[in-house]
Amino acid sequence: MFKGNNEFLYLMINFLATFRMPALILIAGYFSKNFYKKGFIQKVSSKTILPYVIFEVLYSYYNFVLYGYESVQLSLFLPTMGMWFLLSMFCWNLMLFIFTKLKYSLVIAFLLGIGIGFFDNAGAYLSVSRTFVFFPFFLIGYYMKAEHFHFAKHKYAKYLSLVLVIICITIIWVADSSIFRMYLLGKYSIDTIGHSLLGGTLYRIIIYFIMLCGICSFLPWVTKKQVFFTSLGKRTAYVYIFHFFIIKYIKTLDWYTEWSKIHIIIIPFFAIIITLLLSSKPFISFTRPLVEYKFSLTTFKKPLDYIKISIIMFIIIVYILHSWTSNRFEKLLVENARLITFNYLPCF
C-alpha cells in the first residue's frame, strides 16, 4: 500500500516480490511429481479451474457493488488480481506432460519465459504471460528432490542468504522501481514497458537471476520446527483468495490515498488481524464450500471460535449496510431482479 508515495515501501514490496511468488511456485512444482497418475487432471481441475470460475463470478458481483458499475462485468479470460495464479497453476501442471519429455527442458522454459515478452497480445489475457514467465520455477521445483533443500540447513546458509539479500536490494535500489515492478509482475510485454527487445531480454535475465537469489535467500530462514503459526501455513489458500476482497474495499477508503507515519503501524496491524481471521477455523468452515466444496460444523469447538465467526459475520453485515446506504447494494438487487424477470420467468 502507498507504494506510490513512499520509495522505501516500494523497495520492500519489490524485494518481497523477488521470492514470494517464485518460491511458492517452486514448492508447488515440487509437490506435482504425481502428475502422470490416474485422476490427476480431475484433481488439479477441482483445485484450480473450479475455484477460479467461482471466485471470478463473485469478484464481478463484488466489483459491481463496491464500485457502483452500471452492470456486472464478468470476464473469465481476464483474471482478477491474484486469480491468475489458479489459472496458471492448472496450465503448469498440464505443461509437465510436454516438458518432462523434452531435452534441456529448463533451458527451453527460460527461453519461453523471456520470449513471451516479445508478444504484445499475451499480457494478462488468460494469464498467458505470467504462465510462461513463472513456469521455469515450477519446473525447477518439479525436478528438485528432498536432498536439494539440504543446503538451507547448512550452518553458513543464513550468512550466504544475507549476502544475496544485499545483492538483490542493491540492484532493486539502483533500478527504476516502477519498471522493475512491471518485470516482476510478469504480465507486461517488453514493448509495453518501453524497452527494446534486446534491452528487455537482458532485463528479464537479470530479473530471473534476482528471483533465484531471492529464493535461495528465503529458504534458509524457513524454520523446521513447529511454532505457534505453523498450522496457519496449511490455510494460506484461504488467506490468498479472500484477502483480495478486503484490499479492494480498503482502496476505496480516503485514508488509503494519503501517506502518513501512522500507516507504518496500522498496515502491519491490520495485515496480522486479516491473516488471523481469514485463516481461522470458523472462517474456513464457513467458506469451505466455495474453496473445497466441503462443509462441517465440527471445527466450532471453543467459545473463541464462535467469537471469531461472529466478528467475520459482523464485518460482512457492516459492508452490506455500507453498500446499501450508498445505493450500490440496491443496484445489485435491481440488476438481479431484471435478469430473473426477463431471462428466466418467460421459461415457465
N, C-alpha and C positions, 0 to 999 in steps of 0.2 A: 504494500500500500504506500501511497505518497511517493513512489519512486521517482516520479517526475519532478518532485520538489526537493529531493534530498539525494545528493550524489553518493553518500555513504550507504544509504539503504539500497540504492541501485546497484552498488558494488557488491553488497552482501547477497542481494537477490540473484545477481548473475553468477556469483560464486556457488551458491547453493544449486543453481540450475546446472552447473558443470557435472554434478554427480547424482543429483536427486533422481531424475528420470532414467539416466543411463544405468545407474546401479540397480534400480528397480527392474528395468527391462532385462538386464543381465541375469538377475536372480530368477526372473520369470522364465527365461530361456533355459536356465539350469534345471528347472522343475518340469520341463517339457520333453524329457527324454523318452517318454512312452507314447509319442505321437503316432506310432505305427500300430498301436494296439486297437483292437476292435472297439468301437463305440467312442473313440477319442474325439472325432469330429462332432458328434452329438453332444458330448460333454462340454467341449470348448464353446460350441454354439450357445448352449444354455447358460454359460457363464459370461458370455461376451455380447453376442448379437441380440439376444432377447432383452437383457438389461439395457442395452444401447437403445433399442427401439422404444422400450417402456419409458426411459428417462428423457429421451428426446421429445416424446409426446408431452410428458409432464413439464419439461422446460419450456416448451412452446406455449402452454397454457400459463405457466408462471410468468413468462415474459409479457404475455398479453395483459395479465392482471397488474404486474409490477410497473410496467412502462406505459400502460394505457394505450396499447396499439388498437387500431380500428378493427383488426381481425386477428385471428390466431395464425401465426406464421410458422408453419411446420415444414422443415426440410430435412429429411433423413440423410441427404447427401452432403450436408454441411454440418459436421459435429459441433455441438455447443460446448464451448470451453473445454473441460478435461475429458469429455466423452470420446474424443478422438482415440484415447488410449484403448478403450474397449474394442473399437473397430480395428485398430492396428494390431491389437493382440490376436484377434481372430486371424488376420492376414498373416502375421508372423508364423503362427502355428501351421498354416497351410503351406507357407513358403518352405518349411522344413522338408516337405516331401520332395521338393526340387533341389534345394541347395545341399542337402546331405548326400546327394548323388553326384555333385559336381566336384571336379578337382579345383583346388585353390578357391574354394567357395567363399572364404573370408575375404580374399582379395577382391573377388567379384562383388561381394556385398558392399565393401567400402567404395568401390568404383561406382556402383549404382547409387550409393548414398550421396556421392559427390555429383554424379551426372544428373540426378533428378532436379538439381538446382538450375540446369540449363533450360528447363521447360517452364514457361510462364503459366501454362494451364494446369500444372499439377496443384500447387498451392494447398489450400485446406479442403478441396473437394474430395470427399470420401477419405480424407486423411492420407492421400496418396504420398505427398511429400514426406510427411513425418514417418510413414510406414517404411519408406526406403532409407531415410536418413538415420533412423534409430535401429534398423534391423541388424546391422553389424554387431551391436551389443547383445541382442537376443541370440544371435548365432554363436557369439563368443561364450555366452552362458551355457548354451546347449553343449558345446564341445568341452567345457570345463568339467573336471572331476573334483571330488571332495579334497584330494590332496593339493589341488591347485590353490585352495584357500588357506593352506597352512602358512603361507608367507605372512599372513596377517597376524599369526600367533608369535612370530619371531620377536625377540626382545628389542631388536632395533627397528621394527616395523613402524612404530609410532614416531620415532625420530625421522625416518625417511618420509613419513606422511607429512610431517611439519615442513620439510623441505619442499615437497610437492605443493603444499598449500601456499607457500611463499611464492613459488613459481607461478601458480595459477592466478593468485591475486595480483601479482606484478603485471602479468600480461593483461589481465582484465582492467587494471588501473590505467595502463598506457593506452589501451584501445578505446575507441569511441563506444560509450556504454550502450547507446541505442542500436547501433549497428551490430555490436557484439550480441545484444539480446536477440535480435532478429535471426542471427545464425544459430543461437542456442535453441530457439523455439523450433527450428527445422521446418517451418511451413512456408517460408518465403523463397521465391526464386532469386537467383543472382541478379537478374535484371531489375526485379522489384526493389531489391536492396540498394541498387545503384552502382554495382561493381561490374567490371569487365569479366568475361569468362575466366581468364587467367587469374585475375585478382581474386575472384570469388572462389575458384578452385583452391588456391593457396590458403585463403581464409578458412575454408571448410576443413582442410587438412589440419590447420592449427587448432580449430575447434575440436576435432576428433582427438588430437593429442592432449588437449586440456581436459577433455572429458575422461579419457583413460587415466590421466594423472589424478583427476578428481575422484574416480572410483577407487584407485589404489590408496589415496589419502583417507578415504572414508572407511573402508573395510577394517583397518586395524583398530578403530575406535568402537566397533560394534562389540558390545560385551557378550561374553559367552555364558555369563551367569544369569540366573533368574532374578530379576529385580521387580519392583512394585509395578512398573508399567509394561512388563514383558507380555502379559496377557492382552494388552491393548493392541499389540502388533498383529494379532490374529484378526482384528476387526478393522484394519485400515481401509478396507474396501468401502465400508460404510462411511467413514470419515471422508474419503476421497470423493465419493459420489455426491453426498449430501451437503458438503461444505460449500459447494458452488451456489446453492440456493441462498445461503447466508451472505456470501460475497456479493452476489448480485444485489441483494437488498441493501447491504452496507454502502454500496456505491451510489445509492440514491439519497443518502443522508448528507446533510450540509457539512457536517464536521469532517467528512471524508476528503473533501476537496481542499481543505486548508491544513497545512502542516504546523504543528507546534510540538514543543518538547514533551508535553504530557502524553503524546501519542506513543512515545518510547515505552511508557508504562502500560498504557491502555491496550495497545495492539498485542503484545505478548500475553497479557492477562486474558483477553478475550479469546485468543488463539488456544490457550490451555483449556478454558471453560468449554469452548466449542468442541474441542477434541474429546474431552471427557464426556460431554453429553452425547455426541454422535457415536461414541464407542461404548456407551453404557449398555448393559444387558437389556434394560427396559426398551430403549430406543431400537436396539437390534431386533428384539421380539416384535416390536410394533411395525417395523419396516421390512422385516424378513420376507413377507410375501412378494414384495417388489423386487428384491435382490436375489433371493434364493428360492422363492415360491414355497416357503415353509412358514408355519405359524405355530407358536407354542406359548403357553402362559406359565410353563414350569419355571422359567427364569425369574419370575416375580416371587422371590422367596423372603426378602428382607423388607422392612419398612422403608429403608433408604431407596429401594428400587421403585416403590410407588411414588416417593417424593420426586425422583428423577423424571419419571414418566409424566408426573403432574407438571413439572417445570416445562417439559417439552410441549405438552398439550397447551399450556398457558401461552407459550411463545407462538404456537400456531394460531390460537384464538386471537391474540393481540394483533397478529399480522392480518388475519381476516377482517377484524374490526377496522384496522387502519385502511385496508383496501376498500372496505365498504364506505367509509366516510369520504374517501376520495373518489367515489363513484366508479372505481375500477372493477370491484367485485360485481357490482350491478351490471356493468357492461358484459362481464363474463356470463352471468346468468341469462341475460338477454340474448347473447350470441348462441348459447347452447339451446335456449328455447326456440330460437329461429331455426337452428339446424334440425331439431327434432320435428318441429311443425311442418317444415317444407320437404324434408328428406325421408322421414320415417312414417309419419301418420298417414300419408296417402297410400301406403302399402297395405293398410288394414281395411 
